[in-house]
Amino acid sequence: MAWFKRTKKGINTLTEDKKDVPKGLWYKSPTGKIVDAEELEKNFYVSPEDGYHVRIGSKEYFEILFDNNKFKELDTNLTSKDPLKFEDKKKYADRLKDAQKKTGLNDAVRTAVGKSMGQNLVIACMDFSFIGGSMGSVVGEKIARAADHALKTKTPFLLISKSGGAQNDGSCLISHATG
């Protein structure tokens, strides 16, 4: 099969000898526009070609919002348990382990404190990549603890909700703690 070896065009490279383009250099928006990944990041994950807003997680939000990406993460040791031994097509405990391995996150929310535009800020940011932003007991606990920290330190609090399990219109909650 000459067409499979591409000998007609003078290309004789075997499939196993081909070099793959490294993943993550380009992003293709749903409208078909191709954008350089670095350009997309510099444009805060909005495609300059078509205005498409790319779904991002807590890592990217923290990079954007915290000055020089410097922050102190809160309650990193909290992880979900499965006291109900929930199971549908798969055990929830297995889903948790898989999501933790796949995302590198402990749960569907990360909370942190740092400076944004020179001002102190507490952020609770949900991550849709962790079981669709599944709202287990730890999500509520971490958000409550972050809000308590904001009240105690009289620091503004920003909640970024990204969950398939909550009423979410894509907006954020910003609160100024007055104590």
C-alpha positions in Angstrom: 0.0 0.0 0.0 2.0 2.9 -1.3 -0.5 5.5 -0.1 -0.1 4.3 3.5 3.7 4.7 3.4 3.3 8.1 1.5 6.0 7.2 -1.0 4.2 9.1 -3.7 5.0 12.4 -2.0 8.5 11.4 -1.1 7.7 11.0 2.6 9.2 7.7 3.9 9.1 8.3 7.6 7.8 5.3 9.5 5.0 6.0 11.9 7.0 4.9 14.9 9.8 7.4 13.9 7.5 10.4 13.7 7.9 13.2 16.3 4.7 14.3 18.1 4.0 17.9 18.7 4.1 18.5 22.5 0.6 18.8 24.0 -0.5 22.1 25.4 1.2 24.4 22.8 -2.1 25.2 21.1 -5.7 25.5 22.1 -8.7 25.0 19.7 -11.8 26.8 20.8 -15.3 25.3 20.1 -15.6 27.7 17.2 -12.6 26.1 15.6 -10.1 29.0 16.2 -6.5 27.9 17.0 -4.8 30.0 19.7 -1.2 29.8 21.1 -1.4 28.6 24.7 0.9 31.3 26.0 -1.2 34.0 24.2 -4.4 32.5 25.7 -2.9 32.6 29.2 -1.8 36.3 28.7 -5.3 37.1 27.6 -6.7 35.6 30.9 -8.0 32.5 29.1 -10.3 34.4 26.7 -9.6 33.5 23.1 -8.5 36.7 21.3 -9.7 35.1 18.0 -13.4 34.7 18.9 -13.9 35.9 22.5 -14.5 32.3 23.8 -14.0 32.0 27.6 -12.0 28.8 28.3 -12.9 26.8 31.4 -10.2 27.2 34.0 -9.6 25.8 37.4 -8.3 27.0 40.8 -4.7 26.9 39.6 -5.4 29.4 36.8 -7.7 31.6 38.9 -5.0 31.8 41.6 -2.4 32.7 39.0 -4.6 35.5 37.7 -5.9 36.9 41.0 -3.0 36.6 43.5 -0.1 39.0 43.0 2.9 37.1 41.5 0.9 33.8 42.2 1.9 34.1 45.9 -0.6 32.8 48.4 -1.0 30.6 51.4 -3.4 27.7 50.9 -5.8 27.1 53.8 -7.0 23.7 55.1 -5.0 21.6 52.7 -5.3 18.5 54.9 -9.1 18.3 54.6 -10.4 15.5 52.3 -13.7 14.0 51.7 -14.8 10.7 53.3 -17.7 8.5 52.3 -19.7 7.9 55.5 -22.8 6.9 53.5 -20.8 4.3 51.5 -22.5 5.8 48.4 -22.4 3.8 45.2 -24.1 4.2 41.8 -22.2 2.9 38.8 -19.0 3.2 40.9 -18.2 3.6 44.6 -17.9 7.2 45.6 -14.7 6.3 47.5 -13.2 5.1 44.2 -14.4 8.2 42.4 -12.6 10.3 45.0 -9.3 8.4 44.6 -9.5 8.6 40.8 -10.3 12.4 40.9 -7.4 13.0 43.4 -5.0 11.1 41.2 -6.3 12.7 37.9 -6.4 16.3 39.1 -3.8 16.5 41.9 -6.4 18.1 44.1 -7.7 16.8 47.4 -11.2 18.1 46.9 -13.4 20.2 44.6 -12.5 23.5 46.3 -9.2 25.2 47.2 -9.0 28.1 49.6 -6.2 30.5 50.0 -5.2 33.9 51.3 -2.8 36.3 49.6 -2.6 39.7 48.0 -4.5 40.8 45.0 -3.5 44.2 43.5 -1.7 44.8 46.8 -4.7 44.2 49.0 -5.3 41.1 51.2 -7.9 38.7 49.8 -9.3 35.3 50.8 -10.4 33.2 47.8 -12.4 30.0 47.8 -12.3 28.6 44.3 -14.2 25.5 43.2 -12.7 23.2 40.6 -15.1 21.6 38.0 -12.4 19.1 37.0 -12.8 17.4 40.4 -15.9 15.3 39.9 -17.8 18.2 38.3 -17.2 20.4 41.3 -19.0 17.8 43.4 -20.1 19.4 46.7 -19.2 16.9 49.4 -19.0 17.8 53.1 -15.4 19.1 52.8 -16.4 21.7 50.1 -18.8 23.3 52.5 -16.4 23.1 55.4 -13.5 24.7 53.5 -15.7 27.5 52.2 -17.1 28.2 55.7 -13.6 28.1 57.2 -12.3 30.5 54.5 -15.3 32.9 55.2 -14.5 32.7 58.9 -10.9 33.5 58.2 -12.0 36.5 56.2 -14.3 37.7 59.0 -11.6 37.2 61.6 -9.0 39.1 59.7 -11.4 41.7 58.2 -10.3 40.6 54.7 -12.5 40.6 51.5 -13.7 37.2 50.5 -14.1 35.9 46.9 -16.0 32.7 46.2 -15.7 31.3 42.6 -18.4 28.7 42.2 -17.8 26.1 39.5 -20.0 23.1 40.2 -22.5 20.9 38.3 -24.1 20.4 41.7 -25.1 23.9 42.6 -27.2 26.6 41.2 -24.5 28.5 39.3 -24.9 31.2 36.8 -21.1 31.6 36.4 -20.9 34.6 38.7 -18.7 35.0 41.8 -19.5 36.2 45.3 -17.4 39.0 46.6 -17.9 40.0 50.2 -16.1 42.6 52.2 -15.7 41.4 55.8 -16.6 44.1 58.2 -16.7 42.0 61.3 
